[in-house]
Amino acid sequence: MYYPADMSNWTGRVDAEEGALARRWHERVLPWRAEEVPLGTVLLGFACDAGVQRNQGRPGAKAGPMALRKALASLAWHQKRPVYDAGDVVCEGDELEGAQAELGRQVAGLLNAGHLPLVMGGGHEIAYGSFLGLARHAELHSKPPRIGVINLDAHFDLRASILPSSGTPFRQIAEACNENGWPFRYCVFGISEPANTEALFHRARELGVLWRLDDECGIDQLEALRDTVTLFADEVDWLYLTICLDVLPGAVAPGVSAPAPRGIDLAVVEALIDSVRSSGKLKLADIAELNPAFDQDQRTAKVAARLLWRLAR
């Protein structure tokens, strides 16, 4: 179910004595309206635990979008384009498939209007809903564009489970691409070898997935990682970037379903975000797995807010 934005949630520090240049996000974010508005970035929440629960993970990510808004609210405003809050798609109970379909409808509408949607999760089942919206938008073109998916994640999320979950979205995307006769272009940075079974590596090879292990994503390997993004982007027309917060070390992002014992450095994640943005092909991005129930001192929410702030620049 879709709920419009409640702007009373945008509150925070005010530095009135500093003047207009001291504005913060809570003072500048606008409510989304369906009528024509200046092009900008649109925040959309996906409040959902169903996929994580089906995947035997720790529930709590349903509260992620609200925690992310709170962490964003007092960040300094440096944006050049307007930012809108379009509210939340909420998964009621176990109605995951319906929530993903609704997320797809909302994302498609934002893309059709020319905006950059930034979707806030919620479990990583968010990825299939986000892709549904991008695919619906692509169908408006007589020649559908080639879509590339870049995932920053410790997991492939290619499980063969009968029920869709937070562990299946990229397998579902592969199946959707096959049904449409589209190429499946999927690149993952941060894969944890101990956290992915041999079956998942085998499926990744079968599907032609490009990946880099977490121990191949060090700060000293940034140049090679940037080159990987550039080469991948050169082969597609549009990019969809999805960030699972469990790609970060558990000490940096404890508030996730499955904290990483290793992960990859925040500086590397930010550099990869910058590389995707600089390609000029980014159409859609989302952040998944923020679980406030297990966060400590809002560390994960603050990191997620910093990444979203960077995406919106």
ZAZA-344769 format. One record per residue (C-alpha): x, y, z; residue in three letters; residue number from 0. Coordinates in Angstrom, 1 decimal. Example, Ala and Ser with C-alpha at 12.3 -4.5 7.8 and 13.67 -1.06 7.14 Angstrom:
<pts>
<pt <12.3 -4.5 7.8> 'ALA' 0>;
<pt <13.7 -1.1 7.1> 'SER' 1>;
</pts>
This chain:
<pts>
<pt <0.0 0.0 0.0> 'MET' 0>;
<pt <1.2 3.5 -0.8> 'TYR' 1>;
<pt <1.1 6.4 1.7> 'TYR' 2>;
<pt <2.0 10.0 0.8> 'PRO' 3>;
<pt <4.8 11.8 2.7> 'ALA' 4>;
<pt <4.2 13.0 6.3> 'ASP' 5>;
<pt <6.3 16.1 6.3> 'MET' 6>;
<pt <6.1 16.4 10.1> 'SER' 7>;
<pt <8.8 13.8 10.2> 'ASN' 8>;
<pt <11.3 16.3 8.8> 'TRP' 9>;
<pt <12.6 18.1 11.9> 'THR' 10>;
<pt <16.0 19.1 13.1> 'GLY' 11>;
<pt <18.5 21.7 14.1> 'ARG' 12>;
<pt <18.0 25.3 12.8> 'VAL' 13>;
<pt <20.9 27.7 12.5> 'ASP' 14>;
<pt <18.8 30.9 11.9> 'ALA' 15>;
<pt <21.6 33.2 12.8> 'GLU' 16>;
<pt <23.8 31.8 9.9> 'GLU' 17>;
<pt <21.3 32.8 7.2> 'GLY' 18>;
<pt <20.2 31.0 4.1> 'ALA' 19>;
<pt <23.5 29.2 3.5> 'LEU' 20>;
<pt <23.1 27.3 6.7> 'ALA' 21>;
<pt <20.0 25.4 5.7> 'ARG' 22>;
<pt <19.7 21.7 6.5> 'ARG' 23>;
<pt <17.7 19.0 4.7> 'TRP' 24>;
<pt <14.6 19.2 6.9> 'HIS' 25>;
<pt <14.3 22.9 5.9> 'GLU' 26>;
<pt <14.6 22.2 2.1> 'ARG' 27>;
<pt <13.0 18.8 1.4> 'VAL' 28>;
<pt <9.6 19.3 -0.3> 'LEU' 29>;
<pt <6.5 17.1 -0.4> 'PRO' 30>;
<pt <6.1 15.3 -3.7> 'TRP' 31>;
<pt <3.2 16.3 -5.8> 'ARG' 32>;
<pt <2.0 14.5 -8.9> 'ALA' 33>;
<pt <1.5 17.7 -10.9> 'GLU' 34>;
<pt <4.5 19.1 -12.8> 'GLU' 35>;
<pt <7.3 20.3 -10.5> 'VAL' 36>;
<pt <10.9 21.2 -11.2> 'PRO' 37>;
<pt <13.1 18.2 -12.0> 'LEU' 38>;
<pt <14.9 16.8 -9.0> 'GLY' 39>;
<pt <15.6 13.9 -6.7> 'THR' 40>;
<pt <12.7 12.0 -5.2> 'VAL' 41>;
<pt <12.9 10.0 -2.0> 'LEU' 42>;
<pt <10.6 7.0 -1.7> 'LEU' 43>;
<pt <10.4 4.6 1.2> 'GLY' 44>;
<pt <9.9 0.8 1.0> 'PHE' 45>;
<pt <8.8 -0.3 4.5> 'ALA' 46>;
<pt <9.1 -4.0 4.3> 'CYS' 47>;
<pt <10.3 -6.9 6.4> 'ASP' 48>;
<pt <8.6 -9.8 4.6> 'ALA' 49>;
<pt <11.5 -10.6 2.3> 'GLY' 50>;
<pt <14.0 -10.7 5.2> 'VAL' 51>;
<pt <11.7 -12.9 7.2> 'GLN' 52>;
<pt <11.2 -15.3 4.3> 'ARG' 53>;
<pt <15.0 -15.5 4.0> 'ASN' 54>;
<pt <15.3 -16.4 7.7> 'GLN' 55>;
<pt <17.0 -13.1 8.5> 'GLY' 56>;
<pt <16.5 -10.7 11.4> 'ARG' 57>;
<pt <13.3 -8.6 11.0> 'PRO' 58>;
<pt <13.3 -4.8 11.6> 'GLY' 59>;
<pt <14.1 -3.3 8.2> 'ALA' 60>;
<pt <10.5 -2.1 7.9> 'LYS' 61>;
<pt <11.5 0.8 10.1> 'ALA' 62>;
<pt <14.5 1.7 7.9> 'GLY' 63>;
<pt <12.9 4.5 5.8> 'PRO' 64>;
<pt <11.8 6.5 8.8> 'MET' 65>;
<pt <15.2 6.0 10.5> 'ALA' 66>;
<pt <16.9 7.2 7.3> 'LEU' 67>;
<pt <14.8 10.3 7.1> 'ARG' 68>;
<pt <15.6 11.2 10.7> 'LYS' 69>;
<pt <19.3 10.7 10.0> 'ALA' 70>;
<pt <19.1 12.9 6.8> 'LEU' 71>;
<pt <17.1 15.7 8.4> 'ALA' 72>;
<pt <19.9 17.6 10.0> 'SER' 73>;
<pt <22.5 17.1 7.4> 'LEU' 74>;
<pt <23.8 20.2 5.7> 'ALA' 75>;
<pt <22.1 21.2 2.5> 'TRP' 76>;
<pt <24.5 21.4 -0.5> 'HIS' 77>;
<pt <22.1 20.2 -3.2> 'GLN' 78>;
<pt <21.7 22.1 -6.5> 'LYS' 79>;
<pt <18.4 20.5 -7.5> 'ARG' 80>;
<pt <15.2 20.1 -5.4> 'PRO' 81>;
<pt <14.7 17.0 -3.3> 'VAL' 82>;
<pt <11.1 15.7 -2.7> 'TYR' 83>;
<pt <9.7 13.1 -0.3> 'ASP' 84>;
<pt <7.2 10.9 -2.0> 'ALA' 85>;
<pt <6.2 8.9 1.0> 'GLY' 86>;
<pt <6.3 5.1 1.5> 'ASP' 87>;
<pt <5.2 1.9 -0.1> 'VAL' 88>;
<pt <4.3 -0.3 3.0> 'VAL' 89>;
<pt <4.2 -4.1 2.9> 'CYS' 90>;
<pt <1.3 -5.3 5.0> 'GLU' 91>;
<pt <2.1 -8.6 6.6> 'GLY' 92>;
<pt <3.5 -11.1 4.1> 'ASP' 93>;
<pt <2.1 -9.3 1.0> 'GLU' 94>;
<pt <5.6 -9.0 -0.5> 'LEU' 95>;
<pt <4.6 -9.5 -4.1> 'GLU' 96>;
<pt <1.9 -6.8 -4.0> 'GLY' 97>;
<pt <4.3 -4.4 -2.3> 'ALA' 98>;
<pt <7.0 -4.9 -4.9> 'GLN' 99>;
<pt <4.4 -4.4 -7.7> 'ALA' 100>;
<pt <3.3 -1.1 -6.0> 'GLU' 101>;
<pt <6.9 0.0 -5.6> 'LEU' 102>;
<pt <7.4 -0.6 -9.3> 'GLY' 103>;
<pt <4.4 1.5 -10.2> 'ARG' 104>;
<pt <5.6 4.4 -8.0> 'GLN' 105>;
<pt <9.2 4.2 -9.4> 'VAL' 106>;
<pt <8.0 4.1 -13.0> 'ALA' 107>;
<pt <5.8 7.2 -12.4> 'GLY' 108>;
<pt <8.8 9.1 -11.0> 'LEU' 109>;
<pt <11.0 8.1 -13.9> 'LEU' 110>;
<pt <8.4 8.9 -16.5> 'ASN' 111>;
<pt <8.3 12.4 -15.0> 'ALA' 112>;
<pt <12.0 12.8 -15.4> 'GLY' 113>;
<pt <13.2 12.6 -11.8> 'HIS' 114>;
<pt <15.9 10.5 -10.1> 'LEU' 115>;
<pt <14.3 8.2 -7.6> 'PRO' 116>;
<pt <16.3 7.2 -4.5> 'LEU' 117>;
<pt <14.5 4.4 -2.8> 'VAL' 118>;
<pt <15.0 3.7 0.9> 'MET' 119>;
<pt <14.5 0.2 2.4> 'GLY' 120>;
<pt <13.5 -2.1 3.8> 'GLY' 121>;
<pt <15.1 -5.5 3.0> 'GLY' 122>;
<pt <16.9 -6.2 -0.3> 'HIS' 123>;
<pt <13.7 -7.5 -1.8> 'GLU' 124>;
<pt <13.5 -3.8 -2.6> 'ILE' 125>;
<pt <15.7 -4.5 -5.7> 'ALA' 126>;
<pt <13.1 -6.5 -7.6> 'TYR' 127>;
<pt <10.4 -3.8 -7.0> 'GLY' 128>;
<pt <12.9 -1.0 -8.1> 'SER' 129>;
<pt <13.8 -3.0 -11.2> 'PHE' 130>;
<pt <10.1 -3.5 -12.1> 'LEU' 131>;
<pt <9.7 0.3 -12.1> 'GLY' 132>;
<pt <12.7 0.8 -14.3> 'LEU' 133>;
<pt <11.6 -2.0 -16.7> 'ALA' 134>;
<pt <8.1 -0.4 -16.9> 'ARG' 135>;
<pt <9.7 2.9 -17.8> 'HIS' 136>;
<pt <12.0 1.2 -20.4> 'ALA' 137>;
<pt <9.0 -0.3 -22.1> 'GLU' 138>;
<pt <8.0 3.3 -23.2> 'LEU' 139>;
<pt <11.0 3.2 -25.6> 'HIS' 140>;
<pt <10.5 1.7 -29.0> 'SER' 141>;
<pt <14.0 0.2 -28.5> 'LYS' 142>;
<pt <14.3 -0.7 -24.8> 'PRO' 143>;
<pt <17.7 0.4 -23.4> 'PRO' 144>;
<pt <20.2 -2.0 -22.1> 'ARG' 145>;
<pt <20.0 -1.9 -18.3> 'ILE' 146>;
<pt <23.0 -2.6 -16.1> 'GLY' 147>;
<pt <22.6 -3.5 -12.4> 'VAL' 148>;
<pt <25.4 -2.6 -10.0> 'ILE' 149>;
<pt <25.1 -4.1 -6.5> 'ASN' 150>;
<pt <27.3 -3.2 -3.6> 'LEU' 151>;
<pt <26.7 -6.3 -1.4> 'ASP' 152>;
<pt <28.2 -9.1 0.5> 'ALA' 153>;
<pt <25.7 -11.5 -1.1> 'HIS' 154>;
<pt <24.7 -12.4 -4.7> 'PHE' 155>;
<pt <21.0 -12.7 -3.7> 'ASP' 156>;
<pt <20.5 -15.2 -6.6> 'LEU' 157>;
<pt <18.8 -17.9 -4.5> 'ARG' 158>;
<pt <16.6 -20.4 -6.2> 'ALA' 159>;
<pt <13.9 -20.3 -3.5> 'SER' 160>;
<pt <10.3 -20.9 -4.6> 'ILE' 161>;
<pt <9.1 -17.9 -2.6> 'LEU' 162>;
<pt <10.6 -14.5 -3.5> 'PRO' 163>;
<pt <12.6 -13.1 -0.6> 'SER' 164>;
<pt <15.5 -10.7 0.2> 'SER' 165>;
<pt <17.7 -13.5 -1.1> 'GLY' 166>;
<pt <16.1 -13.8 -4.6> 'THR' 167>;
<pt <15.8 -10.4 -6.3> 'PRO' 168>;
<pt <18.6 -10.6 -8.8> 'PHE' 169>;
<pt <17.6 -14.1 -9.9> 'ARG' 170>;
<pt <14.1 -12.7 -10.4> 'GLN' 171>;
<pt <15.6 -9.8 -12.4> 'ILE' 172>;
<pt <17.5 -12.3 -14.5> 'ALA' 173>;
<pt <14.2 -14.2 -15.2> 'GLU' 174>;
<pt <12.4 -10.9 -16.1> 'ALA' 175>;
<pt <15.2 -10.0 -18.5> 'CYS' 176>;
<pt <15.0 -13.4 -20.1> 'ASN' 177>;
<pt <11.2 -13.1 -20.5> 'GLU' 178>;
<pt <11.6 -9.7 -22.2> 'ASN' 179>;
<pt <14.5 -10.8 -24.4> 'GLY' 180>;
<pt <16.8 -8.3 -22.7> 'TRP' 181>;
<pt <20.4 -9.0 -21.7> 'PRO' 182>;
<pt <21.1 -9.6 -18.0> 'PHE' 183>;
<pt <23.9 -7.3 -16.9> 'ARG' 184>;
<pt <24.8 -7.7 -13.3> 'TYR' 185>;
<pt <27.9 -6.6 -11.4> 'CYS' 186>;
<pt <28.5 -7.0 -7.7> 'VAL' 187>;
<pt <31.2 -5.5 -5.5> 'PHE' 188>;
<pt <32.0 -6.9 -2.0> 'GLY' 189>;
<pt <31.0 -10.5 -2.3> 'ILE' 190>;
<pt <31.9 -12.5 0.8> 'SER' 191>;
<pt <33.1 -15.9 -0.2> 'GLU' 192>;
<pt <32.2 -17.6 3.2> 'PRO' 193>;
<pt <28.7 -16.1 3.0> 'ALA' 194>;
<pt <27.8 -17.5 -0.4> 'ASN' 195>;
<pt <27.4 -21.2 -1.1> 'THR' 196>;
<pt <29.1 -22.9 -4.1> 'GLU' 197>;
<pt <25.6 -23.2 -5.6> 'ALA' 198>;
<pt <25.3 -19.4 -5.7> 'LEU' 199>;
<pt <28.8 -19.0 -7.3> 'PHE' 200>;
<pt <27.7 -21.6 -9.9> 'HIS' 201>;
<pt <24.5 -19.7 -10.6> 'ARG' 202>;
<pt <26.5 -16.5 -10.9> 'ALA' 203>;
<pt <28.8 -18.0 -13.5> 'ARG' 204>;
<pt <25.9 -19.5 -15.4> 'GLU' 205>;
<pt <24.2 -16.0 -15.6> 'LEU' 206>;
<pt <27.4 -14.2 -16.6> 'GLY' 207>;
<pt <27.6 -12.2 -13.4> 'VAL' 208>;
<pt <30.6 -10.0 -12.9> 'LEU' 209>;
<pt <31.8 -9.8 -9.3> 'TRP' 210>;
<pt <34.6 -8.7 -7.1> 'ARG' 211>;
<pt <35.2 -10.4 -3.7> 'LEU' 212>;
<pt <35.4 -8.3 -0.6> 'ASP' 213>;
<pt <39.2 -8.9 -0.3> 'ASP' 214>;
<pt <39.5 -7.6 -3.9> 'GLU' 215>;
<pt <37.9 -4.3 -2.9> 'CYS' 216>;
<pt <40.6 -2.6 -0.8> 'GLY' 217>;
<pt <41.4 1.1 -0.8> 'ILE' 218>;
<pt <44.6 0.2 -2.7> 'ASP' 219>;
<pt <42.6 -1.4 -5.5> 'GLN' 220>;
<pt <40.4 1.6 -6.2> 'LEU' 221>;
<pt <41.8 2.3 -9.6> 'GLU' 222>;
<pt <41.0 -1.2 -10.8> 'ALA' 223>;
<pt <37.5 -1.0 -9.2> 'LEU' 224>;
<pt <36.8 2.3 -11.0> 'ARG' 225>;
<pt <37.9 0.8 -14.3> 'ASP' 226>;
<pt <35.5 -2.1 -13.7> 'THR' 227>;
<pt <32.6 0.3 -13.2> 'VAL' 228>;
<pt <33.6 2.3 -16.4> 'THR' 229>;
<pt <33.9 -0.8 -18.5> 'LEU' 230>;
<pt <30.6 -2.2 -17.2> 'PHE' 231>;
<pt <28.9 1.2 -17.8> 'ALA' 232>;
<pt <30.2 1.3 -21.4> 'ASP' 233>;
<pt <28.2 -1.8 -22.2> 'GLU' 234>;
<pt <24.8 -0.5 -21.1> 'VAL' 235>;
<pt <22.6 2.5 -21.6> 'ASP' 236>;
<pt <21.2 2.9 -18.1> 'TRP' 237>;
<pt <22.5 2.0 -14.7> 'LEU' 238>;
<pt <20.6 0.9 -11.6> 'TYR' 239>;
<pt <22.7 1.1 -8.4> 'LEU' 240>;
<pt <21.6 -0.8 -5.3> 'THR' 241>;
<pt <23.4 -0.7 -2.0> 'ILE' 242>;
<pt <23.0 -3.4 0.6> 'CYS' 243>;
<pt <24.4 -1.9 3.9> 'LEU' 244>;
<pt <25.8 -5.3 4.9> 'ASP' 245>;
<pt <28.6 -4.7 2.3> 'VAL' 246>;
<pt <30.1 -2.5 5.0> 'LEU' 247>;
<pt <32.0 -3.9 8.0> 'PRO' 248>;
<pt <29.8 -4.8 10.9> 'GLY' 249>;
<pt <31.5 -2.3 13.1> 'ALA' 250>;
<pt <30.5 0.5 10.7> 'VAL' 251>;
<pt <27.0 -0.9 9.9> 'ALA' 252>;
<pt <25.8 -3.0 12.8> 'PRO' 253>;
<pt <22.1 -2.3 12.1> 'GLY' 254>;
<pt <21.5 -4.8 9.3> 'VAL' 255>;
<pt <20.1 -8.3 9.1> 'SER' 256>;
<pt <23.5 -10.0 8.6> 'ALA' 257>;
<pt <26.4 -7.8 9.8> 'PRO' 258>;
<pt <29.7 -8.4 7.8> 'ALA' 259>;
<pt <32.7 -9.7 9.7> 'PRO' 260>;
<pt <34.9 -8.1 7.0> 'ARG' 261>;
<pt <33.0 -5.9 4.5> 'GLY' 262>;
<pt <34.6 -3.2 2.4> 'ILE' 263>;
<pt <35.7 0.2 3.5> 'ASP' 264>;
<pt <33.2 3.1 3.5> 'LEU' 265>;
<pt <35.7 5.1 1.4> 'ALA' 266>;
<pt <35.6 2.4 -1.3> 'VAL' 267>;
<pt <31.8 2.4 -1.3> 'VAL' 268>;
<pt <31.7 6.2 -1.7> 'GLU' 269>;
<pt <34.3 6.0 -4.5> 'ALA' 270>;
<pt <32.1 3.4 -6.3> 'LEU' 271>;
<pt <29.1 5.6 -5.9> 'ILE' 272>;
<pt <31.0 8.5 -7.4> 'ASP' 273>;
<pt <32.1 6.4 -10.4> 'SER' 274>;
<pt <28.5 5.3 -11.1> 'VAL' 275>;
<pt <27.3 8.9 -10.9> 'ARG' 276>;
<pt <30.1 10.2 -13.1> 'SER' 277>;
<pt <29.1 7.7 -15.9> 'SER' 278>;
<pt <26.1 9.9 -16.6> 'GLY' 279>;
<pt <23.9 6.8 -16.9> 'LYS' 280>;
<pt <22.5 6.5 -13.4> 'LEU' 281>;
<pt <18.6 6.3 -13.6> 'LYS' 282>;
<pt <17.7 4.8 -10.2> 'LEU' 283>;
<pt <19.3 3.9 -6.9> 'ALA' 284>;
<pt <18.3 2.4 -3.6> 'ASP' 285>;
<pt <19.7 1.6 -0.2> 'ILE' 286>;
<pt <18.6 -1.7 1.5> 'ALA' 287>;
<pt <18.8 -3.5 4.8> 'GLU' 288>;
<pt <18.8 -0.6 7.3> 'LEU' 289>;
<pt <17.5 -2.3 10.5> 'ASN' 290>;
<pt <17.1 0.2 13.3> 'PRO' 291>;
<pt <16.2 -2.6 15.8> 'ALA' 292>;
<pt <19.9 -3.6 15.8> 'PHE' 293>;
<pt <21.6 -0.3 15.2> 'ASP' 294>;
<pt <23.9 1.2 17.8> 'GLN' 295>;
<pt <23.9 4.9 18.3> 'ASP' 296>;
<pt <22.2 5.2 14.9> 'GLN' 297>;
<pt <25.6 4.4 13.3> 'ARG' 298>;
<pt <24.1 2.5 10.4> 'THR' 299>;
<pt <21.4 5.1 9.8> 'ALA' 300>;
<pt <24.0 7.9 9.7> 'LYS' 301>;
<pt <26.2 6.0 7.3> 'VAL' 302>;
<pt <23.1 5.3 5.1> 'ALA' 303>;
<pt <22.2 9.0 5.2> 'ALA' 304>;
<pt <25.7 10.0 4.2> 'ARG' 305>;
<pt <25.5 7.6 1.2> 'LEU' 306>;
<pt <22.1 8.9 0.2> 'LEU' 307>;
<pt <23.3 12.5 0.6> 'TRP' 308>;
<pt <26.1 11.6 -1.8> 'ARG' 309>;
<pt <23.8 10.1 -4.3> 'LEU' 310>;
<pt <21.6 13.2 -4.3> 'ALA' 311>;
<pt <24.4 15.7 -4.9> 'ARG' 312>;
</pts>
